[in-house]
Every structure is written in structure tokens, then in C-alpha cells.
Amino acid sequence: MDEIKLRDEYIKLGQALKAAGYVGSGVDAKMVILNGEVTVNGEVCLQRGKKLYDKDVVGFDGHQVKIVK
């Protein structure tokens, strides 16, 4: 499982997908999120601006990334 280290209190879902290298742009992030391809803590998430905090886990295309403080 990959990790993204938080610089602030939280990171938004679209930004996390880009930071993990899962998508190339914000537009790509928006599309995969709206298509229901992304999970947060095991549940499908359709909110691109969802705030992710320490210990949240994002899943996409068979990969997972954990948000760490």
C-alpha cells in the first residue's frame, strides 16, 4: 500500500489521486470519481472535494493509498 504524507490537516480526494499518480489531471480525477471508480475507506465516493484525513484509505483500479500525518 502506498502512502501520501499530509502537509496540512487534510487533502482533497482529487488531489490525493493526482499525488498518488493514479490520474494525470484534475479532469481525469473528476471523471473516475463521478464514474464511481474510487473508494474511500472501502465505500464508493462520488465527492471530488471529499476531505481525507490521517488513516483514510483511497482505492482505485486495484491500488490503495493511505493518508498519513
C-alpha positions as CSV (number, residue, x, y, z in Angstrom):
1,M,0.0,0.0,0.0
2,D,1.3,3.4,-1.0
3,E,1.2,6.4,1.4
4,I,0.6,10.1,1.0
5,K,2.0,12.3,3.7
6,L,-0.2,15.2,4.7
7,R,1.3,18.7,4.6
8,D,-1.9,20.2,6.0
9,E,-4.7,19.0,8.2
10,Y,-6.4,17.2,5.1
11,I,-6.1,16.6,1.4
12,K,-9.0,16.6,-1.0
13,L,-9.8,13.3,-2.9
14,G,-9.0,14.7,-6.4
15,Q,-5.6,16.0,-5.1
16,A,-4.8,12.6,-3.5
17,L,-5.5,10.7,-6.7
18,K,-3.1,13.1,-8.6
19,A,-0.4,12.9,-5.8
20,A,-0.5,9.1,-5.9
21,G,0.0,9.1,-9.6
22,Y,-3.3,7.4,-10.3
23,V,-4.6,10.1,-12.6
24,G,-2.8,12.7,-14.7
25,S,-5.0,15.7,-14.1
26,G,-7.9,17.1,-12.1
27,V,-10.2,16.4,-15.0
28,D,-9.2,12.8,-15.0
29,A,-9.7,12.7,-11.2
30,K,-13.2,14.2,-11.6
31,M,-14.2,11.6,-14.2
32,V,-13.1,8.5,-12.3
33,I,-14.7,9.8,-9.1
34,L,-18.0,10.6,-10.8
35,N,-17.9,7.2,-12.6
36,G,-17.9,5.5,-9.1
37,E,-14.4,4.0,-9.6
38,V,-12.9,5.4,-6.4
39,T,-13.4,4.2,-2.8
40,V,-12.6,5.9,0.5
41,N,-12.3,3.5,3.4
42,G,-14.0,0.8,1.4
43,E,-17.0,2.7,0.2
44,V,-17.6,4.3,-3.2
45,C,-17.1,8.0,-3.0
46,L,-18.6,10.5,-5.6
47,Q,-17.3,13.7,-4.0
48,R,-14.2,15.0,-5.7
49,G,-13.7,17.6,-2.9
50,K,-14.1,15.0,-0.1
51,K,-11.6,15.8,2.7
52,L,-9.2,13.0,3.6
53,Y,-7.5,12.9,7.0
54,D,-4.9,10.7,8.7
55,K,-5.5,7.0,8.3
56,D,-8.1,7.3,5.4
57,V,-7.5,4.8,2.6
58,V,-8.3,5.6,-1.0
59,G,-8.8,2.7,-3.5
60,F,-8.6,3.0,-7.3
61,D,-8.0,0.4,-10.1
62,G,-6.8,-2.3,-7.8
63,H,-4.4,0.1,-5.9
64,Q,-4.7,1.6,-2.5
65,V,-3.1,4.6,-0.9
66,K,-3.2,5.5,2.8
67,I,-3.2,9.1,4.0
68,V,-0.7,9.6,6.9
69,K,0.1,12.5,9.1
